[in-house]
């Protein structure tokens, strides 16, 4: 049945205003379905009262888009939803990236974020010449936005379509000749540094693994180590021999045990000074700093100079040249791309052409 047409004189009345009898007005509340009596009053006053009541209802009924917008959390709140990594270095890297993102975008609602917001942050970091940091921040932004999409706080990932950051490592690879020069200076810097360098070179393990290497990890002719960065467990035969220096892993481990100090760690302090304790493990930053001092004493320029970590790449390249060691397994790499990264000599060694017999 069609609705009754409004009387012409009432066509401009506010909604829900009624005049059941001349000069007597009521207002109908659509929320409660109740009729409120306004009583006898001038028409202008009744229109005003009804208009005010209708506006009160309109303010309480937000449009869907407006409700969604007001309920949308900020990017800063989304950052707090991100899980914290148990790995120290990863956690610190993410904390640094989160700080940059929060400072610039933290107060912006997630649904208001655009690709330009993230691009501006990344470009500003690149403008400061911090390419590595820009790459970390971009990767973190994409991960946070993925989390936002999964929570229903965002409809898409605006960080994912920002331009990828191209990062070229400037640090020079370590050659065997340079390694030997630094090794010669190691005893004058720290009593444990020579052992740390040899352990890293022959085992192919990273600085963190060498620093934490315990005597108990060696059993029945094998050393079982767990990479802190990836959690990958690698079992290495102690008979592993690096022909380039004429030493086996067993030779290096024996050297580490002959310091005259009882310690559960292969790399340990041999004297108590400057707050250190005999037998205590050597910290990662201390290892890097000691290597840098020995490198400087060896006459290697500081600009783009190789760090202790470069021993790992040198180890892979020497074993690859030796030809009888699965270096991908030795270094604990799960992908060919990671293995290839360490195989790259970055111009310090020529590409050799192999000719079959």
HELIX and SHEET records of a PDB file:
HELIX    1   1 UNK A    8  UNK A   10  5                                   3    
HELIX    2   2 UNK A   43  UNK A   60  1                                  18    
HELIX    3   3 UNK A   64  UNK A   71  1                                   8    
HELIX    4   4 UNK A   75  UNK A   80  1                                   6    
HELIX    5   5 UNK A   88  UNK A  105  1                                  18    
HELIX    6   6 UNK A  110  UNK A  112  5                                   3    
HELIX    7   7 UNK A  115  UNK A  127  1                                  13    
HELIX    8   8 UNK A  131  UNK A  151  1                                  21    
HELIX    9   9 UNK A  158  UNK A  161  5                                   4    
HELIX   10  10 UNK A  176  UNK A  189  1                                  14    
HELIX   11  11 UNK A  193  UNK A  203  1                                  11    
HELIX   12  12 UNK A  207  UNK A  212  1                                   6    
HELIX   13  13 UNK A  215  UNK A  217  5                                   3    
HELIX   14  14 UNK A  249  UNK A  257  1                                   9    
HELIX   15  15 UNK A  284  UNK A  297  1                                  14    
HELIX   16  16 UNK A  310  UNK A  322  1                                  13    
HELIX   17  17 UNK A  327  UNK A  330  1                                   4    
HELIX   18  18 UNK A  336  UNK A  343  1                                   8    
SHEET    1   A 3 UNK A  17  UNK A  21  0                                        
SHEET    2   A 3 UNK A  24  UNK A  29 -1                                        
SHEET    3   A 3 UNK A  34  UNK A  40 -1                                        
SHEET    1   B 3 UNK A 218  UNK A 219  0                                        
SHEET    2   B 3 UNK A 222  UNK A 226 -1                                        
SHEET    3   B 3 UNK A 233  UNK A 237 -1                                        
SHEET    1   C 2 UNK A 241  UNK A 242  0                                        
SHEET    2   C 2 UNK A 247  UNK A 248 -1                                        
END                                                                             
